[in-house]
């Protein structure tokens, strides 16, 4: 029955989201499909493991980093390596998460007091008196509070209020009736199974799941689309806290926050104003019985990964079906991931100091500074920007914070987290709830502190890189600074086609359709002349049109959803190429080849369909090929001419930065 259900879901997903995959073909000539030609052997030999949905350069390197760290942590666990002082509480939590015998014996017992707390609620008014404490424990309700730099003035913090997450992951999945029904059926089955594992009868579990899904569907009209969610500026809607308090009645936002904050701010940023305006029609005494079931289902689903293995496995059933993952994540990998999510920064610093080091950090920092210089020169000689806007862009570039490798020290809050071991009555879920509560209270109690612009948004053992607009920072963790992106054993041309393009990509994000709305201090501000802004919008629209409607892996690209990443790819590739051309012995063939290499990827059809709906990145193959078609030197390097599959007429090539 389960296989039949998953097959049906896959068919519905592909019908609704995909244009239909092409049959396998022989490896094309590089002049027709550069990506497929460069990666032909890898694509032919690489298989997607049953517990995965995508294999690419990021995941391969991530697996390598994880194996290295897990070997060290295993040695610390068994006593053959001393426990690093900064990792004491992580190692204890990791030990508890690996102890599936104890977790299985406890079952859902650690969660039951919290379930009883929800089930005992008799009215919305009753819940409104407890919402903040439950929120702090990690069990948020019909709205979610968070603290981050104020996009209007990034020197201080702001309270942000947003909608809860959707059961079906994305608004787009609610639009098609067949898809919505199929997905709700799978989600309901998973929720009911988890509730039965938590002690409910089948009848009780099915009713609770049905009521929860009904409330989720009630909210679905207000879930933001993926495109809307990706537009940072549109999510910035400051309102007085008195106005929001009135709209959220009977929740006493101000009074509740006073129990955790020295002074409640007068303004709160509403990320989804239409939802807040309609709040009383969605959340009221009449709908409360359904909402109570919704709260219970969210609580059980979110807690299950920390309970028995049966509950952990069942809690992933819906997500695995959605992306075509045949098997659940192995026990040991799950334990490592969950523990790492709590202590990410200390783990990253350990990894950086142990496996990266100061010498490599200095080398890559020097490379980043070189790319900043190249970008500065490109801005100074830009032909479509006015002098006024050009000066502001260069000022933003010159004040950009560069983070390479790993931070010097972990955030002080980590020192306050203490894992209570099993011998002292601790449980995995109990520790997670305590950590979550402590973190929430810490953030609120330090709300008035100046924003620490030195904080890293990524841990150093993360294989990724990013630009953070509110801190105007570019971040390159140690884990990504390895082959195929970067290696002292690769030629400088290959490194420029790899990490060089990644570095320049992140710099370009400061000037993409999102990043360009923030000034050098990380605050939302229009620093463009009207004429320049119109030109930039037209160039960005050309990038939208270049990608929009393209088909890859059976899925269709949304050009508007992916425009910021595509603009950054274009700027990164062209900037890195310019930097390489200044080096002696530049090998453009090696440069372009490694560019295609770093984007090699294979995924399940279901994952490709989901990514096309939700991911701000275009499919990897298109990221590799389309951007090359915009670069004149690519044509001369490989002799690409009209009639070749990789050819794009000069007047159709898109160039922004």
N, C-alpha and C positions, 0 to 999 in steps of 0.2 A: 504493500500500500504506500509506503513512504517513497519508494523509488518512482512509483507512478505519479505521486504528487509532485515530486521534484521535477520530473520530466515535463509535466503539464506546466509548471511554473516557468521552466526554461523556455518552453514554446511560447508562452504568453509574453514573456519579457522580450524575446527576440522579435515577435510579431509587432509589439508596440513600439520598440525602440530602435530596431535595426533595419537596415536596407537589404539585408541578405548577404551572407558571406560568399566570397568567391571560392571556387574550387582551387585546390592546390595546383600550382603551376611550377614549371621548371624555374630554376634560379635565373632571373633576368640579368642582362648586361648592366654594368654599373651606369651606363648612359641612360638606361630606361628606369632603373630603380636602384639608386645608389645604396640605400639602407639595406635592401635585401641582398645585394651583391656583397657588400662588406661583411655582413653578418651571416652569410649563407651557411657556413659550417656550424656556427653556434645555434642558429635557428633549427637546423636539421637534427642536431644531437641533443638539444636541451629539452627535458620533459618537466612538466609541472607536477610537483609532488602532490599526493592525494590530500595533504593537509594545507595546501597553498592554493592560491588562485592566480598568482602572477610571479614570474621570475624575470628579473631584469638586473642591470648593473647595480642598482641600489640594494636590492634584496640579496644578491650574491655577496656583496661586500658587508651588508648587515649581518648575514649568517656567519661570515668569517669573524667579524668583531664579537658577535655573541659567543661563538665557540671559544675564542681566546679568553673572554671574561668568565665564562662558565667554568672553564678549566681552573682558573685562579680561585674562583669562589668555592668550587668543590674541594680544592686543597685547603682553603680556610675552614670549610665545614668539617673536614675529617682530621684537621690538626696538623697536616703536613706542611702548611704554610701559616705563618702568624697572621691573625686577622688585622687588617689595616684599621688603625684607630678610628678613621672617619667612617668606616663601614660596619661598625659593631652592630648597630641596630638593624641595618639592612641584612646582614648575614643571619641574624636571629629570625627576622621575618621570612627570609628565603627558606630557612630551615623548616619553619612552620608550614609554609606553603607546599614544600616538598613532602611533608608528612601526610600523605593521603590516607594512611591507616587511621590516624586520629580524626582527620576531616570527615572520612566516611562514617566513622563511629558516631560522630556528633550529628551528622546529617544537617537538618535545618534548625537544630536547637538554638544555635547562637542568634538566629534571625527572629525566632518566635516572639520574644518580648516586643520587638519593633512592629511585627505584624499585629500583635494584640493591641498595640497602641493605636494603630490605624483603624482596626475593626471596632474599637470601643468608641470611636467618634460618633456622636449622635446627630450632629448638625454642622453646617458650615461655620456657624459661630464658634462651635466647639473647636473645630480645626484651626480657625483663625487665631485662637489663643495659643496655639502650639507650633505654628508654621515655621517660625524662625529657628527654633531648636531642632526640628526635624530637617530643615534646610541645611543647618550647620553640620548635621550628621551625614549629609550627602543624599538626603531624601527630599529633594526639592519638589514643589507642588505646581500649581498652575502658573507660576512665574518664577524666573530664576534671577538671582542677584549675583553680580560679580563686581570686582574692583579692578580697574585698569587705568592707565594714563588717560587723562581727559583729552580727547581729540581736539577740543576747542582751545585748550592750553595745556600742552603736554608736560608742563613743569610740575603739575600737581595731579592727584588722582580724581577719578569720578566714579560714582556708583552707576552701574549699567543694569537695566532691567530688560529681560528678554523673554520670549516664549519658551515653553518646554519643548523638548525634542519630539519628533513625530515617531509613532510606532513603526511606520513603514519607511522611515529614514529620509524620505524626500517628498515634497509637495507633489512633484510630477507623478508619483505612483498613485495618487488619489484621483487623478483626472480621468483615467480610463476605467470604466466600470468593471470590466472583466479582470483587469490587473488588480484593481483594488480588492475585489472579492476574493481572488486567489491568494493574495498576500495576507489579507485579514484572516483567511482560513488557516494559513500556516502559522501566523503569529498567535492566533487564538489557541491553536493546538499546542504550541510551545508553552504558552502561558499556563494553560490548563494542566499540562504535564508537570510543570514546575510547582504549581499550587498543590497538586496531589502529592508530589514528593515532600512538600512542606506540611502535609497532614490533612489536606482537604479531601472530601469525598469527590468522586467524579462529577456528581451533579452540582455540588457547590463550586468546584473549580471551573466548570464550563459556564456557569452563570456569572461568576466573577469576571472571567475572561470576556464574555459577551458584553457585559456592562462597560468594562474598561475600553473595549474597542469602539463601542457606541460613543463614549465621551471623546476619545481620540478623534473620531470622525467629525464630531461636533466642532472641534478646534481646527480641523484641517483646512477650512476656508481661509484661515489667517496664517497658515504656515508660509514663510517666505520661499519664493522660488530660488533655485541655485544661483541664477543670474542676479536676483535682487540681493541675496546674501553676500555675494562677492563684491558688491558696490559699497565700500566702507563708508563713504560720505553719506549715503542715503540712510544708513543705520544710526546716524548721529542726530538725535532729536531731543535736546535738553528741555526739560519741563520742571516747573516748581514741584517740590515734593508734596506740597499741600494739594495741588491739582491731581497728582497721581494717587495720593492717599484717598481722595474722594472717589476716584474711578475704581479703586481696588477694594472698596468697602465690601465686607466688614474687616478686611485685613488692616490692622493698624501699623502701617509701615514705619511711621516716625516713632511711635511708642515702642515698638518691638526693637528697632535699631538702637534706641537709647540704652538698652540693656547690654549692648556690646561695644558702643562707640562713645567716646567722650563728648563728641558734638556731631549731631546728624547734619549732613550737608543740606543746603537749601534747594539744591538742584539735583535731579536724577536724569540720566540719559535713557530715554525710552527707545529701544531698538526696533520695536514693532508697534508703532502708534495705533494702527487700525485695530490690532488685537486689544490693546489697553482700552481704547475707546469703547469697544464692544464687550468688555470684560463682564459687566453685570448681567448681560443677556446670556452669557456662556456659563458663568460660575455663579450659582445661586442655590438657594435651599432646594429648589425643584430638581436641579441637576446633581445635587450633592451625592445622592446614593450611587449614581454612576461614577462620579468623580472619586468617591471613596474606593471603589473597586479599581479604578485607574491608578490611584495612589498605591494600592496594594500590589498590583501587577508590576508597576515600575519598581517598587521596592524589591520584590522577589527576583525579577529579571536582573536588576543591577547588582544584587548581592550574591546571586548564584555562583559566579566565578570563584568566590572565596569560600564556598561551602563544600559539599561532597563532590566527588568526581562525577557522579551521575547528574547532579544539578549543574555543575560546570559544563558538561557536555551538552545537556539539553538546552542550556541558555544560549548556546551558539547555533542552534538548529535553524532558526529563521535567517540569521545573517549568512550562514553557510549556503542555504538554499538560494538566497538573493544573489550571491556572487559565484555560485557554482563550485563551492569547496566541498569535496567528497567526504573528507574526514575531519574530525575535530583536531585542534592543535594538541600535540602530545603533552602528557601531564607535566613533564619536566620543563618543556618550553613555556607552558602556561605559567608555571610557578616563577620562572625567571622573569618573564615579561611583567607579571603583576607586581612583583617585588621591585623591579626596576622603575616602574611607573611612580612609585612613592619616593625613591631615593635617587632619582635620575641625576641630579647635579653632583652629589658626592661620587657616584659611580663614574660619571664622565670625567671628573677631575682625576680620579685614580687612573682611568684609562689613558688620559692625556699625558700625565706625568710618567706613567710606566711605559707606554708604547709610542709616544709621539715625541715629547721632549722639547726643551727650549731652543735647540739648534734648528730643528725643523720648523718650529713656530716662527723663528726669526726669518728663515728662508722664505716661507710662504707669505709672511707679512710684507717682506720686501717686494714680492711679486704683486701683491695686492696694491701696494703703493704705486708700483709702476703702471698698473692698469688704471688707477685713479688719475695719474698724470696723462695717460693717453686719452681718457675720457674728457679731462679738462681741456686738452688741446682740441678735441673734436667739438666740444661746446663752443670754445672760443672762435672756431672757424665755421660754425654752423651758418648756413646761408638763408635759413628761413626764420630764425629767431631774431627779434629786435634786440638792440643793445641792452635795453632795460631788463628784458626777460633773461637774456644770456648772462648778465651779471648776477642775477638772483639764482640762476641754475648753478653757476660756478660756486657761489657762496654756499649753496646747499651741499655741493660735492665736497668742498673744502672743510666743512664742519662734520662730515659723516664719520661716525665711530666705526672703527675696524676691529672686529673680534676674530681672532685666529687661534685654533687649537683648543684651548680650554681656559676657563677663568682661573684667577689666582686662588680664590677661596670660595667655598660654598656659602649660600645665603645663611645668615645666622639662625633662621627659623629651624633649619635641620637639626641644630643642637638641642632643640626643645622636644624633638620626637623620640620617644622611648618605646621600644617594642616590649610588650609584656609577654614573656615566654609561657609555654604550656604549663610548665611546672609551677607557675604563679597564677594559673587560672586564665591565662590569655588564650584567645582564639584568633584565627586569621581575620575573620570578619570583625571581631571586636577591636582588633588593632587598627584595621582600615578605617572604621568609623571614628575611632579616637583620633587618628591622624587627620582625617578630613575635618572633624570638628575643630581641632586645634589650629589647623591651617586657616579655616574660615575666620575664627575669632582673631587670629594673629593679623590677618589682612585688614579686618575692620578696625581693630585697635590701633593699627599703624596707618590708618587712612590719611591722617593729616600730615604725615611725613612727606618730605619732598620726594618726587619720583627718582628712583635710583637708576640712572641711565646706563650704569655699568652692568646691570643684570643681563644675563644671557637668555634669549628666548628658546635656545636649543641646548640640550646636554651634549657634552663633548663626544660621547660614544654613539651619537646619532648620525646616520649616513644621510646627510641632507645639508642644505645651506639656505639662508633666507635673508631678506631685507625686512626690517621692522620700521614701518613708517613713523610711529609715534616717538621712536628714539633716534630716527634717522641713522640706523646702524646696519652694517652688513656683517653676517655671521657665518663663519666657516669652521664647523667642528672638526676635531682631529680625525674622526672616523672616515670622513669623506676624502681626506687628503692622502689617498692611496690609489694605486692602479685600479682601473684604467684611467682615473681622473688625473692622478699625479704620482710620479715616481722618479727618483733620481736615476733609475735604470731606463727610463723612457727618454726619447729625444725631447729637446725643448719644443719642437714643433708639435709632437704628440701631446705634451703637457699643455700647450696653449690651446690645442683643439679639445682638451678635456677640462682640467680645472680652470684654465684661463678663460674659456668660454663661460664656465659656471660663475667665476668671480665677476666677470663683466656683466653677466646676466643679472646678478644680484644688484650691482651698481645701477643697471638700467631700470630696475624696479622703482628707484627713486624718481624716475621720470616716465613711468607707465601711466595709463589712465587713472589708476588709483593713487599711486605714489606721488604723482604730479600735483595732487590737491593738498599736499602737506608741505610746509616750509622747512627751513633748515633746522628749526627747533622741534620739529615733529608735530606741529599744530596745523589743523586745517586752516588754510589761507589761500586766497587766490593771488599768486605772485606773477601771473601772466597778464600781458596786455590782451585786450579783446581780440585783436587781429591774430596774435600768436596762438591764442587758445583755439580760435576757429581753424587755423591751419593744422594744429596738432590734432584736433578732433577729426578733421578730414583725413589725415594720415592714418589715424587709429581706425577709422571706418574702413579704409582700404585694407587694413590687416584683418578686420572682421570679415570682410567680403572674400578675402583670399582663402580663409579657412572654412567659412560657413557652408554647410551642406556637403562637405567632403565625406567620403565613406572610407572607413578603415576597420578591419577586424569585424565587419558586419554592422558597425555602429556609425551613426551620423554625427558629425561635429557641429556644435553650437558655436559659431564664430564670436558672438557677443560674450558668452560665458568664458571663453578661453583667451580673450583679447589681451588681458594684462600679461599673461605668461608668454603669449606669442610676441608681443612687443618687446618683452625682456629678452626672449631668445634671439630676436633679430638684432637688438642692440648688443647683446653679449657676443654673438658670433662675429659681427662686423668689427667690434672694438678689439676683440682678441686677435683677429686676423691682422688688423692694423699694427698692433703691438708686435706680432711675430715678424712682420715684414721689415721691422726695424732691427731685427736680430741677424747676425751673420749666419749664412748657411740655412736660411729659412726653407723648410720643405713643405710646400703647401699641400702636396699629396698626403703626407703623413698627418698634417693638421686636419684636413677634411675627413680623412679616414677615421681618426680617433673621435672626431665629432659624431660620426655615425655609430661608432662602436659604443660610446657611453649611453646611447639611447636604445640599445638592443633590449627586446622585451617580448615575452610570451604571456598570454593570459587566457583565462576561460572566456567563452562567449558571454556568459552572464556578467562577469566582471567588466568586460569591455562595454556592455550595454549600460551598466550602472555608471561607469566612469563618464560615458558620453552624456549622461543626465546630470551628474553632480560635480565632476572634477573640473577645476579651472584650467587644467593642463590638457592640451590636445594629445591624441594618441602618439606614442613615442615615434613610430615610423614617420608620421607627418611632421613632428618636431624636427626630425633629422632631415627629411627630404625637402620640405617646403622652404625652410629657411635657406638651404643651399641654393635653391632656385632663384633667390633674391640677390645672390652674391656674384658679381661679374667675374671675379677671379676663379670661381668654381668652373665656369664654362671654359676658360682658357687652360686651366690645369688639366682637365680631362677631355678636352676636345668636344664638348657638348654643343650640338648644333640643332637647328630647326629640324623637327621630325623625330628627335630623340625624346623619350618619355620624361627626362629630367629638364627639358627645355621650357623656358618661359620667356615670352617676348620682352625685350628691354622696357617697353612702355608699361608692362604689367608687373614689373618687379617692384616690391614694396621696400622702401628704406625710410626709416624715421631718424634714428640716432646714428 
